[in-house]
Amino acid sequence: MRTVNIHEAKTHLSRLVDRAAKGEPFIIAKAGKPLVKVVPLDAPPARRDEAVRLLKGQISVPDDFDTMFADEIEEMFYGDK
């Protein structure tokens, strides 16, 4: 994905927006630090659950997940009772 500095974005905003609207998103940076990403309004949202879907059926979460190792953790914080 293309990154442009803020000066270039101000100078060529119309052209950059046209390209983004056609499916070429870009990032605007200031002093080399990315600030914003310009994408078309009809762009599909980024999928954050793709990694989880890749592992579907290969992993399982135990029923006691929320309390796993509770005794050991409590011992680390409070010592032997």
PyMOL Python script that loads the backbone (N, CA, C, O; Angstrom):
from pymol import cmd

cmd.read_pdbstr("""\
ATOM      1  N   MET A   1       0.845  -1.169   0.000  1.00  0.00           N
ATOM      2  CA  MET A   1       0.000   0.000   0.000  1.00  0.00           C
ATOM      3  C   MET A   1       0.895   1.239   0.000  1.00  0.00           C
ATOM      4  O   MET A   1       1.906   1.295   0.701  1.00  0.00           O
ATOM      5  N   ARG A   2       0.516   2.192  -0.772  1.00  0.00           N
ATOM      6  CA  ARG A   2       1.297   3.411  -0.946  1.00  0.00           C
ATOM      7  C   ARG A   2       1.186   4.313   0.295  1.00  0.00           C
ATOM      8  O   ARG A   2       0.107   4.457   0.870  1.00  0.00           O
ATOM      9  N   THR A   3       2.293   4.905   0.693  1.00  0.00           N
ATOM     10  CA  THR A   3       2.310   5.884   1.779  1.00  0.00           C
ATOM     11  C   THR A   3       2.784   7.207   1.213  1.00  0.00           C
ATOM     12  O   THR A   3       3.805   7.269   0.528  1.00  0.00           O
ATOM     13  N   VAL A   4       2.035   8.275   1.504  1.00  0.00           N
ATOM     14  CA  VAL A   4       2.415   9.607   1.034  1.00  0.00           C
ATOM     15  C   VAL A   4       2.546  10.521   2.247  1.00  0.00           C
ATOM     16  O   VAL A   4       1.844  10.354   3.244  1.00  0.00           O
ATOM     17  N   ASN A   5       3.454  11.484   2.149  1.00  0.00           N
ATOM     18  CA  ASN A   5       3.572  12.429   3.257  1.00  0.00           C
ATOM     19  C   ASN A   5       2.449  13.453   3.162  1.00  0.00           C
ATOM     20  O   ASN A   5       1.798  13.586   2.126  1.00  0.00           O
ATOM     21  N   ILE A   6       2.239  14.158   4.236  1.00  0.00           N
ATOM     22  CA  ILE A   6       1.100  15.062   4.325  1.00  0.00           C
ATOM     23  C   ILE A   6       1.186  16.194   3.299  1.00  0.00           C
ATOM     24  O   ILE A   6       0.160  16.648   2.792  1.00  0.00           O
ATOM     25  N   HIS A   7       2.386  16.645   2.994  1.00  0.00           N
ATOM     26  CA  HIS A   7       2.544  17.704   1.991  1.00  0.00           C
ATOM     27  C   HIS A   7       2.106  17.200   0.615  1.00  0.00           C
ATOM     28  O   HIS A   7       1.374  17.886  -0.098  1.00  0.00           O
ATOM     29  N   GLU A   8       2.557  16.001   0.248  1.00  0.00           N
ATOM     30  CA  GLU A   8       2.167  15.426  -1.045  1.00  0.00           C
ATOM     31  C   GLU A   8       0.650  15.196  -1.089  1.00  0.00           C
ATOM     32  O   GLU A   8       0.018  15.410  -2.123  1.00  0.00           O
ATOM     33  N   ALA A   9       0.072  14.760   0.036  1.00  0.00           N
ATOM     34  CA  ALA A   9      -1.377  14.523   0.082  1.00  0.00           C
ATOM     35  C   ALA A   9      -2.143  15.820  -0.142  1.00  0.00           C
ATOM     36  O   ALA A   9      -3.154  15.829  -0.845  1.00  0.00           O
ATOM     37  N   LYS A  10      -1.669  16.923   0.454  1.00  0.00           N
ATOM     38  CA  LYS A  10      -2.346  18.205   0.248  1.00  0.00           C
ATOM     39  C   LYS A  10      -2.206  18.663  -1.197  1.00  0.00           C
ATOM     40  O   LYS A  10      -3.152  19.194  -1.779  1.00  0.00           O
ATOM     41  N   THR A  11      -1.044  18.460  -1.767  1.00  0.00           N
ATOM     42  CA  THR A  11      -0.781  18.900  -3.126  1.00  0.00           C
ATOM     43  C   THR A  11      -1.574  18.107  -4.153  1.00  0.00           C
ATOM     44  O   THR A  11      -2.049  18.673  -5.137  1.00  0.00           O
ATOM     45  N   HIS A  12      -1.724  16.805  -3.936  1.00  0.00           N
ATOM     46  CA  HIS A  12      -2.346  15.917  -4.930  1.00  0.00           C
ATOM     47  C   HIS A  12      -3.601  15.236  -4.384  1.00  0.00           C
ATOM     48  O   HIS A  12      -3.921  14.120  -4.792  1.00  0.00           O
ATOM     49  N   LEU A  13      -4.310  15.888  -3.473  1.00  0.00           N
ATOM     50  CA  LEU A  13      -5.448  15.250  -2.809  1.00  0.00           C
ATOM     51  C   LEU A  13      -6.492  14.740  -3.795  1.00  0.00           C
ATOM     52  O   LEU A  13      -6.953  13.606  -3.660  1.00  0.00           O
ATOM     53  N   SER A  14      -6.870  15.531  -4.762  1.00  0.00           N
ATOM     54  CA  SER A  14      -7.908  15.125  -5.704  1.00  0.00           C
ATOM     55  C   SER A  14      -7.510  13.849  -6.445  1.00  0.00           C
ATOM     56  O   SER A  14      -8.310  12.921  -6.565  1.00  0.00           O
ATOM     57  N   ARG A  15      -6.292  13.806  -6.934  1.00  0.00           N
ATOM     58  CA  ARG A  15      -5.805  12.624  -7.664  1.00  0.00           C
ATOM     59  C   ARG A  15      -5.740  11.408  -6.740  1.00  0.00           C
ATOM     60  O   ARG A  15      -6.132  10.310  -7.134  1.00  0.00           O
ATOM     61  N   LEU A  16      -5.251  11.597  -5.526  1.00  0.00           N
ATOM     62  CA  LEU A  16      -5.144  10.483  -4.582  1.00  0.00           C
ATOM     63  C   LEU A  16      -6.527   9.939  -4.202  1.00  0.00           C
ATOM     64  O   LEU A  16      -6.714   8.726  -4.106  1.00  0.00           O
ATOM     65  N   VAL A  17      -7.483  10.833  -3.987  1.00  0.00           N
ATOM     66  CA  VAL A  17      -8.834  10.405  -3.633  1.00  0.00           C
ATOM     67  C   VAL A  17      -9.467   9.644  -4.788  1.00  0.00           C
ATOM     68  O   VAL A  17     -10.143   8.639  -4.569  1.00  0.00           O
ATOM     69  N   ASP A  18      -9.260  10.106  -6.005  1.00  0.00           N
ATOM     70  CA  ASP A  18      -9.786   9.390  -7.167  1.00  0.00           C
ATOM     71  C   ASP A  18      -9.238   7.969  -7.232  1.00  0.00           C
ATOM     72  O   ASP A  18      -9.979   7.020  -7.486  1.00  0.00           O
ATOM     73  N   ARG A  19      -7.942   7.831  -7.001  1.00  0.00           N
ATOM     74  CA  ARG A  19      -7.320   6.503  -7.036  1.00  0.00           C
ATOM     75  C   ARG A  19      -7.841   5.626  -5.904  1.00  0.00           C
ATOM     76  O   ARG A  19      -8.085   4.435  -6.099  1.00  0.00           O
ATOM     77  N   ALA A  20      -8.011   6.214  -4.720  1.00  0.00           N
ATOM     78  CA  ALA A  20      -8.531   5.439  -3.594  1.00  0.00           C
ATOM     79  C   ALA A  20      -9.954   4.975  -3.876  1.00  0.00           C
ATOM     80  O   ALA A  20     -10.322   3.850  -3.538  1.00  0.00           O
ATOM     81  N   ALA A  21     -10.751   5.835  -4.494  1.00  0.00           N
ATOM     82  CA  ALA A  21     -12.135   5.481  -4.817  1.00  0.00           C
ATOM     83  C   ALA A  21     -12.190   4.326  -5.812  1.00  0.00           C
ATOM     84  O   ALA A  21     -13.169   3.580  -5.847  1.00  0.00           O
ATOM     85  N   LYS A  22     -11.147   4.178  -6.615  1.00  0.00           N
ATOM     86  CA  LYS A  22     -11.087   3.092  -7.589  1.00  0.00           C
ATOM     87  C   LYS A  22     -10.457   1.831  -7.017  1.00  0.00           C
ATOM     88  O   LYS A  22     -10.226   0.863  -7.741  1.00  0.00           O
ATOM     89  N   GLY A  23     -10.176   1.842  -5.708  1.00  0.00           N
ATOM     90  CA  GLY A  23      -9.661   0.624  -5.070  1.00  0.00           C
ATOM     91  C   GLY A  23      -8.194   0.637  -4.724  1.00  0.00           C
ATOM     92  O   GLY A  23      -7.635  -0.415  -4.410  1.00  0.00           O
ATOM     93  N   GLU A  24      -7.546   1.787  -4.769  1.00  0.00           N
ATOM     94  CA  GLU A  24      -6.131   1.879  -4.406  1.00  0.00           C
ATOM     95  C   GLU A  24      -5.980   2.698  -3.117  1.00  0.00           C
ATOM     96  O   GLU A  24      -5.643   3.881  -3.178  1.00  0.00           O
ATOM     97  N   PRO A  25      -6.222   2.091  -1.966  1.00  0.00           N
ATOM     98  CA  PRO A  25      -6.115   2.851  -0.717  1.00  0.00           C
ATOM     99  C   PRO A  25      -4.684   3.322  -0.482  1.00  0.00           C
ATOM    100  O   PRO A  25      -3.736   2.761  -1.032  1.00  0.00           O
ATOM    101  N   PHE A  26      -4.539   4.352   0.333  1.00  0.00           N
ATOM    102  CA  PHE A  26      -3.209   4.861   0.649  1.00  0.00           C
ATOM    103  C   PHE A  26      -3.169   5.341   2.089  1.00  0.00           C
ATOM    104  O   PHE A  26      -4.204   5.533   2.726  1.00  0.00           O
ATOM    105  N   ILE A  27      -1.958   5.530   2.589  1.00  0.00           N
ATOM    106  CA  ILE A  27      -1.742   5.984   3.958  1.00  0.00           C
ATOM    107  C   ILE A  27      -1.102   7.360   3.908  1.00  0.00           C
ATOM    108  O   ILE A  27      -0.197   7.598   3.108  1.00  0.00           O
ATOM    109  N   ILE A  28      -1.570   8.275   4.765  1.00  0.00           N
ATOM    110  CA  ILE A  28      -0.967   9.596   4.886  1.00  0.00           C
ATOM    111  C   ILE A  28      -0.104   9.586   6.141  1.00  0.00           C
ATOM    112  O   ILE A  28      -0.558   9.216   7.223  1.00  0.00           O
ATOM    113  N   ALA A  29       1.154  10.001   5.975  1.00  0.00           N
ATOM    114  CA  ALA A  29       2.102  10.013   7.084  1.00  0.00           C
ATOM    115  C   ALA A  29       2.597  11.426   7.341  1.00  0.00           C
ATOM    116  O   ALA A  29       2.649  12.258   6.436  1.00  0.00           O
ATOM    117  N   LYS A  30       2.957  11.680   8.587  1.00  0.00           N
ATOM    118  CA  LYS A  30       3.541  12.966   8.964  1.00  0.00           C
ATOM    119  C   LYS A  30       4.859  12.664   9.652  1.00  0.00           C
ATOM    120  O   LYS A  30       4.902  11.928  10.637  1.00  0.00           O
ATOM    121  N   ALA A  31       5.928  13.235   9.129  1.00  0.00           N
ATOM    122  CA  ALA A  31       7.279  12.984   9.645  1.00  0.00           C
ATOM    123  C   ALA A  31       7.590  11.487   9.657  1.00  0.00           C
ATOM    124  O   ALA A  31       8.255  10.987  10.564  1.00  0.00           O
ATOM    125  N   GLY A  32       7.098  10.781   8.633  1.00  0.00           N
ATOM    126  CA  GLY A  32       7.371   9.358   8.505  1.00  0.00           C
ATOM    127  C   GLY A  32       6.484   8.462   9.355  1.00  0.00           C
ATOM    128  O   GLY A  32       6.585   7.239   9.263  1.00  0.00           O
ATOM    129  N   LYS A  33       5.618   9.036  10.179  1.00  0.00           N
ATOM    130  CA  LYS A  33       4.738   8.245  11.041  1.00  0.00           C
ATOM    131  C   LYS A  33       3.352   8.162  10.402  1.00  0.00           C
ATOM    132  O   LYS A  33       2.717   9.192  10.180  1.00  0.00           O
ATOM    133  N   PRO A  34       2.872   6.946  10.101  1.00  0.00           N
ATOM    134  CA  PRO A  34       1.540   6.794   9.502  1.00  0.00           C
ATOM    135  C   PRO A  34       0.466   7.368  10.410  1.00  0.00           C
ATOM    136  O   PRO A  34       0.451   7.107  11.613  1.00  0.00           O
ATOM    137  N   LEU A  35      -0.442   8.160   9.820  1.00  0.00           N
ATOM    138  CA  LEU A  35      -1.504   8.794  10.598  1.00  0.00           C
ATOM    139  C   LEU A  35      -2.888   8.263  10.253  1.00  0.00           C
ATOM    140  O   LEU A  35      -3.663   7.905  11.140  1.00  0.00           O
ATOM    141  N   VAL A  36      -3.196   8.213   8.957  1.00  0.00           N
ATOM    142  CA  VAL A  36      -4.530   7.789   8.530  1.00  0.00           C
ATOM    143  C   VAL A  36      -4.417   6.910   7.284  1.00  0.00           C
ATOM    144  O   VAL A  36      -3.445   6.964   6.532  1.00  0.00           O
ATOM    145  N   LYS A  37      -5.456   6.103   7.107  1.00  0.00           N
ATOM    146  CA  LYS A  37      -5.558   5.259   5.922  1.00  0.00           C
ATOM    147  C   LYS A  37      -6.797   5.708   5.159  1.00  0.00           C
ATOM    148  O   LYS A  37      -7.882   5.797   5.734  1.00  0.00           O
ATOM    149  N   VAL A  38      -6.644   5.989   3.881  1.00  0.00           N
ATOM    150  CA  VAL A  38      -7.755   6.430   3.044  1.00  0.00           C
ATOM    151  C   VAL A  38      -8.183   5.241   2.190  1.00  0.00           C
ATOM    152  O   VAL A  38      -7.404   4.703   1.403  1.00  0.00           O
ATOM    153  N   VAL A  39      -9.454   4.842   2.368  1.00  0.00           N
ATOM    154  CA  VAL A  39     -10.015   3.706   1.636  1.00  0.00           C
ATOM    155  C   VAL A  39     -11.368   4.114   1.068  1.00  0.00           C
ATOM    156  O   VAL A  39     -11.987   5.044   1.585  1.00  0.00           O
ATOM    157  N   PRO A  40     -11.842   3.449   0.024  1.00  0.00           N
ATOM    158  CA  PRO A  40     -13.164   3.773  -0.498  1.00  0.00           C
ATOM    159  C   PRO A  40     -14.238   3.418   0.523  1.00  0.00           C
ATOM    160  O   PRO A  40     -14.065   2.492   1.316  1.00  0.00           O
ATOM    161  N   LEU A  41     -15.342   4.152   0.504  1.00  0.00           N
ATOM    162  CA  LEU A  41     -16.426   3.905   1.453  1.00  0.00           C
ATOM    163  C   LEU A  41     -17.035   2.517   1.305  1.00  0.00           C
ATOM    164  O   LEU A  41     -17.488   1.937   2.292  1.00  0.00           O
ATOM    165  N   ASP A  42     -17.054   1.982   0.105  1.00  0.00           N
ATOM    166  CA  ASP A  42     -17.663   0.674  -0.095  1.00  0.00           C
ATOM    167  C   ASP A  42     -16.680  -0.477   0.078  1.00  0.00           C
ATOM    168  O   ASP A  42     -16.991  -1.615  -0.274  1.00  0.00           O
ATOM    169  N   ALA A  43     -15.494  -0.189   0.617  1.00  0.00           N
ATOM    170  CA  ALA A  43     -14.507  -1.243   0.837  1.00  0.00           C
ATOM    171  C   ALA A  43     -14.987  -2.173   1.943  1.00  0.00           C
ATOM    172  O   ALA A  43     -15.541  -1.710   2.940  1.00  0.00           O
ATOM    173  N   PRO A  44     -14.784  -3.470   1.781  1.00  0.00           N
ATOM    174  CA  PRO A  44     -15.196  -4.393   2.842  1.00  0.00           C
ATOM    175  C   PRO A  44     -14.340  -4.163   4.084  1.00  0.00           C
ATOM    176  O   PRO A  44     -13.156  -3.848   3.964  1.00  0.00           O
ATOM    177  N   PRO A  45     -14.919  -4.315   5.272  1.00  0.00           N
ATOM    178  CA  PRO A  45     -14.146  -4.108   6.490  1.00  0.00           C
ATOM    179  C   PRO A  45     -13.054  -5.170   6.623  1.00  0.00           C
ATOM    180  O   PRO A  45     -13.200  -6.296   6.148  1.00  0.00           O
ATOM    181  N   ALA A  46     -11.977  -4.793   7.267  1.00  0.00           N
ATOM    182  CA  ALA A  46     -10.875  -5.730   7.485  1.00  0.00           C
ATOM    183  C   ALA A  46     -11.350  -6.869   8.374  1.00  0.00           C
ATOM    184  O   ALA A  46     -12.052  -6.634   9.358  1.00  0.00           O
ATOM    185  N   ARG A  47     -10.980  -8.086   8.045  1.00  0.00           N
ATOM    186  CA  ARG A  47     -11.376  -9.260   8.826  1.00  0.00           C
ATOM    187  C   ARG A  47     -10.295  -9.567   9.843  1.00  0.00           C
ATOM    188  O   ARG A  47      -9.150  -9.826   9.472  1.00  0.00           O
ATOM    189  N   ARG A  48     -10.640  -9.542  11.106  1.00  0.00           N
ATOM    190  CA  ARG A  48      -9.676  -9.825  12.160  1.00  0.00           C
ATOM    191  C   ARG A  48      -9.761 -11.274  12.635  1.00  0.00           C
ATOM    192  O   ARG A  48      -8.914 -11.729  13.403  1.00  0.00           O
ATOM    193  N   ASP A  49     -10.772 -11.991  12.182  1.00  0.00           N
ATOM    194  CA  ASP A  49     -10.943 -13.350  12.666  1.00  0.00           C
ATOM    195  C   ASP A  49     -10.429 -14.401  11.673  1.00  0.00           C
ATOM    196  O   ASP A  49     -10.724 -15.587  11.823  1.00  0.00           O
ATOM    197  N   GLU A  50      -9.674 -13.981  10.676  1.00  0.00           N
ATOM    198  CA  GLU A  50      -9.188 -14.925   9.669  1.00  0.00           C
ATOM    199  C   GLU A  50      -8.255 -15.963  10.278  1.00  0.00           C
ATOM    200  O   GLU A  50      -8.324 -17.139   9.919  1.00  0.00           O
ATOM    201  N   ALA A  51      -7.387 -15.550  11.190  1.00  0.00           N
ATOM    202  CA  ALA A  51      -6.458 -16.490  11.818  1.00  0.00           C
ATOM    203  C   ALA A  51      -7.214 -17.542  12.614  1.00  0.00           C
ATOM    204  O   ALA A  51      -6.839 -18.714  12.617  1.00  0.00           O
ATOM    205  N   VAL A  52      -8.261 -17.129  13.277  1.00  0.00           N
ATOM    206  CA  VAL A  52      -9.056 -18.077  14.055  1.00  0.00           C
ATOM    207  C   VAL A  52      -9.738 -19.073  13.122  1.00  0.00           C
ATOM    208  O   VAL A  52      -9.774 -20.271  13.406  1.00  0.00           O
ATOM    209  N   ARG A  53     -10.273 -18.583  12.022  1.00  0.00           N
ATOM    210  CA  ARG A  53     -10.943 -19.480  11.074  1.00  0.00           C
ATOM    211  C   ARG A  53      -9.972 -20.478  10.478  1.00  0.00           C
ATOM    212  O   ARG A  53     -10.368 -21.595  10.144  1.00  0.00           O
ATOM    213  N   LEU A  54      -8.702 -20.102  10.334  1.00  0.00           N
ATOM    214  CA  LEU A  54      -7.717 -21.026   9.791  1.00  0.00           C
ATOM    215  C   LEU A  54      -7.509 -22.220  10.713  1.00  0.00           C
ATOM    216  O   LEU A  54      -7.172 -23.309  10.249  1.00  0.00           O
ATOM    217  N   LEU A  55      -7.705 -22.028  12.014  1.00  0.00           N
ATOM    218  CA  LEU A  55      -7.474 -23.085  12.997  1.00  0.00           C
ATOM    219  C   LEU A  55      -8.757 -23.821  13.389  1.00  0.00           C
ATOM    220  O   LEU A  55      -8.724 -24.680  14.270  1.00  0.00           O
ATOM    221  N   LYS A  56      -9.878 -23.500  12.754  1.00  0.00           N
ATOM    222  CA  LYS A  56     -11.143 -24.115  13.112  1.00  0.00           C
ATOM    223  C   LYS A  56     -11.034 -25.636  13.020  1.00  0.00           C
ATOM    224  O   LYS A  56     -10.590 -26.186  12.012  1.00  0.00           O
ATOM    225  N   GLY A  57     -11.450 -26.295  14.092  1.00  0.00           N
ATOM    226  CA  GLY A  57     -11.398 -27.752  14.138  1.00  0.00           C
ATOM    227  C   GLY A  57     -10.064 -28.303  14.588  1.00  0.00           C
ATOM    228  O   GLY A  57      -9.948 -29.508  14.812  1.00  0.00           O
ATOM    229  N   GLN A  58      -9.054 -27.462  14.728  1.00  0.00           N
ATOM    230  CA  GLN A  58      -7.720 -27.929  15.125  1.00  0.00           C
ATOM    231  C   GLN A  58      -7.408 -27.623  16.583  1.00  0.00           C
ATOM    232  O   GLN A  58      -6.500 -28.216  17.166  1.00  0.00           O
ATOM    233  N   ILE A  59      -8.158 -26.699  17.170  1.00  0.00           N
ATOM    234  CA  ILE A  59      -7.929 -26.363  18.569  1.00  0.00           C
ATOM    235  C   ILE A  59      -9.251 -26.417  19.316  1.00  0.00           C
ATOM    236  O   ILE A  59     -10.324 -26.348  18.717  1.00  0.00           O
ATOM    237  N   SER A  60      -9.155 -26.542  20.629  1.00  0.00           N
ATOM    238  CA  SER A  60     -10.360 -26.504  21.449  1.00  0.00           C
ATOM    239  C   SER A  60     -10.038 -25.758  22.742  1.00  0.00           C
ATOM    240  O   SER A  60      -8.896 -25.758  23.201  1.00  0.00           O
ATOM    241  N   VAL A  61     -11.037 -25.134  23.312  1.00  0.00           N
ATOM    242  CA  VAL A  61     -10.880 -24.393  24.556  1.00  0.00           C
ATOM    243  C   VAL A  61     -11.499 -25.237  25.664  1.00  0.00           C
ATOM    244  O   VAL A  61     -12.675 -25.593  25.586  1.00  0.00           O
ATOM    245  N   PRO A  62     -10.718 -25.559  26.695  1.00  0.00           N
ATOM    246  CA  PRO A  62     -11.267 -26.393  27.769  1.00  0.00           C
ATOM    247  C   PRO A  62     -12.369 -25.678  28.538  1.00  0.00           C
ATOM    248  O   PRO A  62     -12.398 -24.448  28.594  1.00  0.00           O
ATOM    249  N   ASP A  63     -13.273 -26.446  29.128  1.00  0.00           N
ATOM    250  CA  ASP A  63     -14.391 -25.875  29.886  1.00  0.00           C
ATOM    251  C   ASP A  63     -13.925 -25.045  31.073  1.00  0.00           C
ATOM    252  O   ASP A  63     -14.587 -24.078  31.450  1.00  0.00           O
ATOM    253  N   ASP A  64     -12.796 -25.409  31.665  1.00  0.00           N
ATOM    254  CA  ASP A  64     -12.301 -24.683  32.840  1.00  0.00           C
ATOM    255  C   ASP A  64     -11.283 -23.593  32.473  1.00  0.00           C
ATOM    256  O   ASP A  64     -10.444 -23.219  33.292  1.00  0.00           O
ATOM    257  N   PHE A  65     -11.364 -23.098  31.255  1.00  0.00           N
ATOM    258  CA  PHE A  65     -10.388 -22.105  30.773  1.00  0.00           C
ATOM    259  C   PHE A  65     -10.279 -20.901  31.707  1.00  0.00           C
ATOM    260  O   PHE A  65      -9.174 -20.430  31.976  1.00  0.00           O
ATOM    261  N   ASP A  66     -11.410 -20.398  32.202  1.00  0.00           N
ATOM    262  CA  ASP A  66     -11.395 -19.203  33.047  1.00  0.00           C
ATOM    263  C   ASP A  66     -10.751 -19.443  34.401  1.00  0.00           C
ATOM    264  O   ASP A  66     -10.304 -18.496  35.048  1.00  0.00           O
ATOM    265  N   THR A  67     -10.697 -20.682  34.837  1.00  0.00           N
ATOM    266  CA  THR A  67     -10.138 -20.970  36.164  1.00  0.00           C
ATOM    267  C   THR A  67      -8.875 -21.815  36.105  1.00  0.00           C
ATOM    268  O   THR A  67      -8.364 -22.234  37.144  1.00  0.00           O
ATOM    269  N   MET A  68      -8.372 -22.069  34.927  1.00  0.00           N
ATOM    270  CA  MET A  68      -7.163 -22.885  34.782  1.00  0.00           C
ATOM    271  C   MET A  68      -6.017 -22.279  35.592  1.00  0.00           C
ATOM    272  O   MET A  68      -5.783 -21.071  35.553  1.00  0.00           O
ATOM    273  N   PHE A  69      -5.331 -23.111  36.302  1.00  0.00           N
ATOM    274  CA  PHE A  69      -4.146 -22.732  37.072  1.00  0.00           C
ATOM    275  C   PHE A  69      -4.429 -21.668  38.132  1.00  0.00           C
ATOM    276  O   PHE A  69      -3.513 -20.969  38.566  1.00  0.00           O
ATOM    277  N   ALA A  70      -5.688 -21.540  38.550  1.00  0.00           N
ATOM    278  CA  ALA A  70      -6.038 -20.529  39.552  1.00  0.00           C
ATOM    279  C   ALA A  70      -5.262 -20.737  40.839  1.00  0.00           C
ATOM    280  O   ALA A  70      -4.778 -19.773  41.432  1.00  0.00           O
ATOM    281  N   ASP A  71      -5.135 -21.990  41.282  1.00  0.00           N
ATOM    282  CA  ASP A  71      -4.403 -22.262  42.519  1.00  0.00           C
ATOM    283  C   ASP A  71      -2.936 -21.869  42.389  1.00  0.00           C
ATOM    284  O   ASP A  71      -2.372 -21.259  43.298  1.00  0.00           O
ATOM    285  N   GLU A  72      -2.324 -22.214  41.273  1.00  0.00           N
ATOM    286  CA  GLU A  72      -0.916 -21.889  41.063  1.00  0.00           C
ATOM    287  C   GLU A  72      -0.698 -20.376  40.997  1.00  0.00           C
ATOM    288  O   GLU A  72       0.275 -19.861  41.547  1.00  0.00           O
ATOM    289  N   ILE A  73      -1.597 -19.677  40.332  1.00  0.00           N
ATOM    290  CA  ILE A  73      -1.469 -18.218  40.220  1.00  0.00           C
ATOM    291  C   ILE A  73      -1.646 -17.563  41.583  1.00  0.00           C
ATOM    292  O   ILE A  73      -0.909 -16.646  41.943  1.00  0.00           O
ATOM    293  N   GLU A  74      -2.625 -18.040  42.332  1.00  0.00           N
ATOM    294  CA  GLU A  74      -2.842 -17.493  43.672  1.00  0.00           C
ATOM    295  C   GLU A  74      -1.619 -17.739  44.552  1.00  0.00           C
ATOM    296  O   GLU A  74      -1.229 -16.876  45.339  1.00  0.00           O
ATOM    297  N   GLU A  75      -1.030 -18.895  44.418  1.00  0.00           N
ATOM    298  CA  GLU A  75       0.178 -19.209  45.194  1.00  0.00           C
ATOM    299  C   GLU A  75       1.339 -18.283  44.813  1.00  0.00           C
ATOM    300  O   GLU A  75       2.111 -17.866  45.676  1.00  0.00           O
ATOM    301  N   MET A  76       1.460 -17.964  43.522  1.00  0.00           N
ATOM    302  CA  MET A  76       2.524 -17.047  43.097  1.00  0.00           C
ATOM    303  C   MET A  76       2.352 -15.665  43.708  1.00  0.00           C
ATOM    304  O   MET A  76       3.338 -15.007  44.041  1.00  0.00           O
ATOM    305  N   PHE A  77       1.104 -15.218  43.858  1.00  0.00           N
ATOM    306  CA  PHE A  77       0.856 -13.894  44.405  1.00  0.00           C
ATOM    307  C   PHE A  77       0.905 -13.865  45.931  1.00  0.00           C
ATOM    308  O   PHE A  77       1.453 -12.936  46.524  1.00  0.00           O
ATOM    309  N   TYR A  78       0.322 -14.899  46.569  1.00  0.00           N
ATOM    310  CA  TYR A  78       0.160 -14.862  48.021  1.00  0.00           C
ATOM    311  C   TYR A  78       1.020 -15.863  48.769  1.00  0.00           C
ATOM    312  O   TYR A  78       1.057 -15.844  49.999  1.00  0.00           O
ATOM    313  N   GLY A  79       1.710 -16.735  48.054  1.00  0.00           N
ATOM    314  CA  GLY A  79       2.528 -17.746  48.707  1.00  0.00           C
ATOM    315  C   GLY A  79       1.687 -18.902  49.220  1.00  0.00           C
ATOM    316  O   GLY A  79       0.480 -18.968  48.990  1.00  0.00           O
ATOM    317  N   ASP A  80       2.354 -19.812  49.921  1.00  0.00           N
ATOM    318  CA  ASP A  80       1.643 -20.973  50.493  1.00  0.00           C
ATOM    319  C   ASP A  80       0.681 -20.494  51.563  1.00  0.00           C
ATOM    320  O   ASP A  80       0.954 -19.540  52.291  1.00  0.00           O
ATOM    321  N   LYS A  81      -0.452 -21.178  51.641  1.00  0.00           N
ATOM    322  CA  LYS A  81      -1.448 -20.824  52.651  1.00  0.00           C
ATOM    323  C   LYS A  81      -1.228 -21.608  53.910  1.00  0.00           C
ATOM    324  O   LYS A  81      -1.972 -21.445  54.877  1.00  0.00           O
TER     325      LYS A  81
END
""", "prot")
cmd.dss("prot")
cmd.show_as("cartoon", "prot")
cmd.util.cbc("prot")
cmd.orient("prot")
